[in-house]
Amino acid sequence: MNTKRPVIIFSYWFAPSPAVGGKRFSFLAREFARLGYDVHVITHEAQEWTDFKADGSLPLSGHVHRCTESLKLPLAGKGKWRRIANTVLYRLFTPVGFEIFWANAAARKALDVARSLRSGVVIATSPAPAALLAGARVARQLDWPLILDYRDPWSAHAWPRWRVGAIGQWFARRFEGRVVKRSAARVLNTPSMRASFEKFFPRSEIPRNFVIPNGFELAAEAPPPPADGPIRIVHAGEIYTGRSLVPVLRAAQRLQARHPDRPIHVVTYGDLPVVELNRIREQELEPWLEVRPRIPFAELFVELQRAHLLLAVVGEHMPYSTPYKVYDYMAAGRPILGIAPRGAALFDLLLESGAGLCIEPDDAECLEHALERFMAGEFVSARGRVDRYRWSNLALQYRNVIENVSGARSGMVTEPPSGASAKLLDL
């Protein structure tokens, strides 16, 4: 009989999916296996659904079990009635997401896998919330401790109404409350997320709320970019609602007059929203911007290492967030410029790690000064301090959580609300 402690991981996205949500546990699963755990990953099977190629840079470790939904949403097709139906369905399933139809298949798969395993631990990572729901169901039936892993909050955040309405948030809070009650520990991505979680779930066992951030894969150092000529700032990924490249482009425009021999060009990989493109055109900032199509990560990483400066932007409605690209930037070894609202988690991360500087988007003078410091070579990424974010080091922290909760049970001290909704989700 296998004497290794089993760890069943519910992660809706997993290698080789290029979705950002697949990265965290693709690497952690590998590190858990290296630490001696018997790792089983329950994930989604629909690799063909993605708009982009598979990410060959992600490790594929442990025993990977793929399963699909009983109903695939949104409905395929572009007809008028399909669009109307998808809009209605999106509102209806806002509290749990379209992935809810994967939860039952995932739970069944995990229970089937667990038949041949000794007692272990269940880890469920969100988004998607369906992973938490499936993980809670399996942990209850197996009587294994449950660790909830939050890459983004579910209901423990004051989401803007355009994203989650009041009714959707009310239901999500009650679904999540039942899951939290059954958990033995919670792992959150940033200290800001933990503070928000404890505000919305004050009866959770505070000592069992841990912070373990995302990480990066160690890469060989690349030659530094040229010390003269144009400055190349690279932004990887999409610009979501509430984020903008305009503050950096404005600064590049103004600095060109003072430093004509070192013009700044911002290169972004991924299409920009129409609203963002219109903002840039209205202010005549196109000469300082180059929009390139998304490329496979291995190719993108080469471009990150060639850049002078790497750009990360956080929106007003997600101050708790540290974009995953920041950890890819750390791996590239280039200085990072963060643009984020006051109090955002990105300020603390870049300060503590020595990986870069973070500036408020409305502080034009400070932003220009920061860019001039980078141009003068006054700021260099503190590689030694950044190394604590390597996946191998973070897995050691996670091992402490796993061993800490083994044999633990309840994470809340009061009974959860009852209702028909719990029966629907089999909680």
C-alpha positions in Angstrom: 0.0 0.0 0.0 1.2 3.5 -0.8 2.4 5.2 2.4 2.6 8.7 1.0 0.0 11.2 2.3 -2.6 11.7 -0.5 -3.4 15.2 -1.6 -6.5 15.7 -3.8 -6.4 19.1 -5.6 -9.5 20.6 -7.2 -8.3 23.1 -9.8 -10.7 24.0 -12.7 -7.7 25.1 -14.8 -4.5 23.0 -14.9 -1.5 22.4 -17.2 -1.3 22.7 -20.2 -4.1 25.3 -20.1 -2.8 28.8 -20.9 -5.4 30.3 -18.5 -3.7 32.2 -15.6 -5.7 30.1 -13.1 -3.9 27.0 -14.2 -0.4 28.1 -13.3 -0.5 28.1 -9.5 -1.3 24.4 -8.9 0.5 23.2 -12.0 3.7 24.3 -10.2 2.6 23.4 -6.7 1.5 19.9 -7.7 5.0 19.3 -9.0 6.5 20.6 -5.8 4.1 18.6 -3.6 5.2 15.4 -5.4 8.8 16.3 -4.9 8.1 16.7 -1.1 6.7 13.2 -1.0 2.9 13.6 -1.3 0.7 11.4 -3.5 -0.8 14.1 -5.6 -4.1 13.8 -7.5 -5.5 16.7 -9.5 -9.1 16.9 -10.5 -9.5 19.4 -13.4 -11.5 20.3 -16.4 -11.0 18.4 -19.6 -11.8 21.1 -22.2 -8.4 22.1 -23.5 -10.0 22.7 -26.8 -12.2 25.5 -25.4 -9.3 27.9 -25.0 -8.7 30.6 -27.6 -4.9 30.2 -27.2 -2.4 27.4 -27.6 -1.5 25.1 -24.8 1.2 26.4 -22.5 4.1 24.0 -22.8 6.1 25.8 -20.1 3.8 24.4 -17.3 4.8 21.2 -15.6 2.4 18.3 -15.7 2.9 16.4 -12.4 1.0 13.9 -10.2 -2.0 11.9 -11.3 -4.2 14.2 -13.4 -7.9 13.3 -13.7 -10.0 15.3 -16.2 -13.7 15.5 -16.3 -16.3 17.7 -18.1 -19.5 19.5 -17.3 -23.0 18.0 -17.7 -24.0 21.3 -19.4 -21.5 23.5 -21.2 -22.2 27.3 -20.8 -22.3 29.8 -22.3 -24.4 28.3 -25.1 -22.5 28.1 -28.4 -23.5 30.2 -31.3 -24.0 33.9 -32.0 -27.7 34.2 -32.8 -29.9 36.7 -31.1 -31.7 34.3 -28.9 -28.5 32.6 -27.9 -27.1 35.9 -26.8 -30.2 36.7 -24.8 -30.2 33.3 -23.2 -26.6 33.6 -22.2 -27.2 37.0 -20.7 -30.0 35.6 -18.6 -28.1 32.5 -17.6 -25.0 34.6 -16.7 -27.1 36.6 -14.2 -28.8 33.5 -12.9 -25.5 31.7 -12.2 -23.5 34.8 -11.1 -23.2 33.5 -7.5 -21.5 30.2 -8.5 -20.3 30.7 -12.1 -21.0 28.6 -15.2 -18.5 26.1 -14.0 -21.0 24.8 -11.4 -22.0 22.1 -13.8 -18.5 20.7 -13.6 -18.7 20.4 -9.7 -20.7 17.2 -9.6 -18.5 15.4 -12.2 -15.4 16.5 -10.4 -16.7 15.3 -7.0 -17.6 11.9 -8.5 -14.2 11.6 -10.1 -12.5 12.4 -6.8 -14.5 10.0 -4.7 -13.7 7.2 -7.2 -10.0 8.1 -7.1 -10.1 8.1 -3.2 -11.3 4.6 -3.0 -7.8 3.2 -3.3 -6.1 5.9 -1.1 -5.3 6.2 2.6 -6.6 9.2 4.5 -5.4 12.5 3.1 -6.1 16.2 2.5 -8.3 18.0 0.0 -7.2 21.3 -1.5 -9.7 23.3 -3.6 -8.6 26.5 -5.4 -10.8 29.3 -6.6 -11.7 30.8 -9.1 -13.8 28.9 -10.1 -16.1 28.6 -7.0 -17.2 25.3 -8.4 -13.9 23.8 -7.3 -14.6 24.9 -3.7 -18.0 23.4 -3.8 -16.7 20.1 -5.2 -13.9 20.0 -2.7 -16.2 20.7 0.3 -18.5 17.8 -0.8 -15.6 15.4 -1.2 -13.9 16.4 2.1 -17.2 15.9 3.9 -17.9 12.4 2.4 -14.3 11.3 3.0 -13.9 13.0 6.4 -10.6 14.5 5.2 -9.5 18.1 6.2 -10.3 20.7 3.5 -8.0 23.6 2.6 -9.6 26.4 0.6 -7.1 28.2 -1.6 -8.1 31.7 -2.9 -6.4 33.2 -5.9 -9.2 35.7 -6.0 -12.0 36.3 -3.5 -15.4 34.7 -4.0 -17.8 36.8 -2.0 -15.4 38.2 0.6 -14.9 41.4 -1.3 -17.0 44.5 -2.0 -17.4 43.8 -5.7 -18.8 46.7 -7.8 -22.4 46.3 -8.8 -21.6 46.1 -12.5 -19.7 42.8 -11.8 -21.8 41.2 -9.0 -25.3 42.5 -8.2 -26.6 42.6 -4.6 -28.7 39.5 -5.1 -25.9 37.5 -6.6 -23.5 38.6 -3.8 -26.1 37.6 -1.1 -26.4 34.1 -2.5 -22.6 33.8 -3.0 -22.0 34.8 0.6 -24.3 32.0 1.9 -22.8 29.4 -0.4 -19.3 30.3 0.6 -20.2 30.5 4.3 -21.1 26.8 4.2 -17.9 25.9 2.5 -15.8 28.0 4.9 -17.5 26.3 7.9 -16.4 22.9 6.6 -12.8 23.9 5.9 -9.9 23.3 8.2 -7.8 26.2 6.8 -7.8 29.0 4.3 -4.9 30.0 2.1 -5.1 33.5 0.6 -3.0 35.1 -2.0 -2.2 38.4 -0.3 -2.4 40.0 3.2 -5.1 42.3 1.8 -7.2 39.3 0.7 -6.8 37.8 4.2 -7.9 41.1 5.8 -11.0 41.3 3.6 -11.8 37.6 4.2 -11.7 38.0 8.0 -13.9 41.1 7.7 -16.6 39.1 5.8 -16.1 35.9 7.8 -15.2 37.1 11.3 -16.0 33.7 12.9 -13.4 31.8 10.9 -10.5 30.5 13.0 -8.1 33.4 12.4 -4.9 31.4 13.1 -5.9 29.0 10.3 -6.1 31.8 7.7 -2.7 31.7 5.9 -1.1 33.9 3.2 0.9 32.1 0.5 1.3 34.2 -2.7 1.9 33.0 -6.2 5.4 32.3 -7.3 7.8 31.9 -10.2 10.0 29.3 -11.9 13.7 30.1 -11.6 15.2 31.0 -15.0 18.7 31.6 -16.4 19.7 35.2 -16.3 19.7 37.0 -19.6 22.1 39.8 -20.8 20.9 43.3 -19.7 19.2 45.5 -22.3 21.2 48.3 -24.0 22.1 51.2 -21.7 21.5 53.8 -24.4 18.9 54.4 -27.0 15.1 53.7 -26.7 13.6 52.5 -23.5 11.3 49.5 -24.0 8.5 48.9 -21.4 6.6 45.7 -21.8 3.1 44.9 -20.5 2.0 41.3 -20.8 -1.7 40.3 -20.8 -5.0 42.0 -21.0 -6.1 45.4 -19.8 -9.3 44.7 -17.9 -12.0 47.2 -16.9 -10.7 49.8 -14.4 -7.1 49.5 -15.7 -5.3 51.8 -18.2 -2.0 52.3 -19.9 -2.7 56.1 -20.3 -0.8 57.3 -17.2 2.4 55.6 -18.5 1.9 56.8 -22.0 1.4 60.4 -20.8 4.6 60.2 -18.8 6.5 58.8 -21.9 5.2 61.7 -24.0 6.3 64.3 -21.5 9.7 62.7 -20.9 10.6 62.7 -24.6 11.1 66.4 -24.5 13.7 66.1 -21.7 15.3 62.9 -22.9 15.1 63.0 -26.7 17.9 60.4 -27.0 16.0 57.9 -24.9 12.4 57.7 -26.2 10.1 55.4 -24.3 8.0 52.8 -26.1 5.3 50.7 -24.4 4.7 47.3 -25.9 1.6 45.4 -24.8 0.9 41.8 -25.7 -2.9 41.2 -26.2 -5.7 43.3 -27.7 -6.8 46.4 -25.9 -10.5 47.0 -25.1 -12.2 49.5 -27.4 -12.7 51.9 -24.5 -9.0 51.9 -23.8 -8.1 52.4 -27.4 -10.4 55.4 -27.6 -8.8 57.0 -24.5 -5.4 56.6 -26.1 -6.5 58.0 -29.4 -8.3 61.0 -27.9 -5.1 62.0 -26.1 -3.0 61.3 -29.2 -0.7 58.8 -27.4 -0.5 56.2 -30.1 3.2 57.0 -31.1 4.3 55.7 -27.7 2.4 52.5 -27.9 2.7 49.2 -29.8 0.0 46.6 -29.5 1.1 43.1 -30.4 -0.9 39.8 -30.5 -0.6 37.3 -27.6 2.2 34.8 -28.1 3.0 31.5 -26.3 4.6 32.0 -22.9 8.0 30.7 -23.8 8.3 33.4 -26.5 6.8 36.0 -24.3 9.4 35.3 -21.6 12.2 36.0 -24.0 10.6 39.4 -24.7 10.3 40.1 -20.9 14.0 39.5 -20.4 14.8 41.8 -23.3 12.8 44.7 -21.8 14.2 47.6 -19.8 11.1 47.7 -17.6 8.1 45.6 -17.0 4.6 47.1 -16.3 1.8 45.8 -14.1 -1.5 47.7 -13.7 -4.1 47.1 -10.9 -7.7 48.5 -11.1 -9.7 50.4 -8.5 -12.1 47.5 -7.8 -9.3 44.9 -7.2 -6.8 46.5 -4.9 -6.2 43.2 -3.1 -4.8 41.7 -6.3 -1.3 41.1 -7.3 -1.5 40.3 -11.1 0.1 36.9 -11.8 2.2 38.5 -14.4 4.2 40.2 -11.6 5.7 36.8 -10.7 6.6 36.1 -14.3 8.3 39.5 -14.3 10.2 38.4 -11.2 11.4 35.4 -13.0 12.6 37.5 -15.9 14.8 39.5 -13.5 13.9 43.0 -14.9 12.7 45.9 -12.7 8.9 46.2 -12.3 6.8 49.4 -12.5 3.4 49.0 -10.8 0.5 51.3 -11.4 -2.1 50.8 -8.7 -4.6 52.7 -6.4 -3.4 53.8 -3.0 -3.4 50.9 -0.5 -3.2 48.2 -3.2 -1.4 45.0 -2.3 1.1 45.6 -5.1 2.7 48.4 -3.2 3.7 46.1 -0.3 4.8 43.3 -2.6 7.2 45.4 -4.7 8.6 47.2 -1.7 9.1 44.0 0.4 10.6 42.0 -2.5 12.8 44.8 -3.9 11.5 43.9 -7.4 10.3 47.3 -8.4 8.3 50.5 -7.5 4.6 51.1 -7.4 3.0 54.5 -8.2 -0.6 55.8 -8.0 -2.0 56.4 -11.5 -2.9 60.1 -10.8 0.6 61.0 -9.5 2.1 62.1 -12.7 5.2 63.8 -11.2 6.1 60.7 -9.2 5.6 58.5 -12.2 7.9 60.6 -14.3 10.5 60.6 -11.6 10.3 56.8 -11.3 10.8 56.4 -15.0 13.8 58.7 -14.9 15.3 56.6 -12.1 14.9 53.5 -14.2 16.4 55.3 -17.3 19.4 56.3 -15.2 20.0 52.8 -14.0 19.4 53.8 -10.4 17.0 50.9 -9.7 18.0 47.2 -10.0 15.8 44.3 -9.0 16.9 42.7 -5.7 17.3 39.2 -6.9 18.1 37.7 -3.5 14.9 39.0 -1.9 12.8 37.9 -4.8 14.0 34.3 -4.6 11.7 33.7 -1.6 8.8 33.6 -4.2 10.2 30.6 -6.0 7.7 27.8 -6.1 10.0 25.4 -4.3 10.1 27.8 -1.3 6.4 28.5 -1.3 5.7 24.7 -1.4 7.5 24.4 1.9 5.1 26.9 3.4 2.2 25.0 2.0 3.6 21.8 3.5 3.3 23.4 6.9 -0.3 24.1 6.3 -1.1 20.6 5.1 0.6 19.0 8.1 -1.0 21.5 10.4 -4.6 20.7 9.3 -4.2 16.9 9.1 -6.8 15.7 11.6 -8.4 19.2 11.9 -12.0 19.7 11.1 -14.3 22.8 11.6 -13.2 26.2 10.5 -16.2 28.2 11.8 -17.8 28.2 15.3 -21.5 28.7 14.4 -24.0 26.7 12.3 -24.4 27.8 8.7 -27.6 29.1 7.3 -30.0 26.5 6.0 -32.1 26.5 2.9 -33.0 25.0 -0.4 -29.9 26.4 -2.0 -27.7 24.1 0.0 -29.6 21.1 -1.2 -29.2 22.3 -4.8 -25.4 22.3 -4.4 -25.3 19.2 -2.2 -23.5 21.0 0.6 
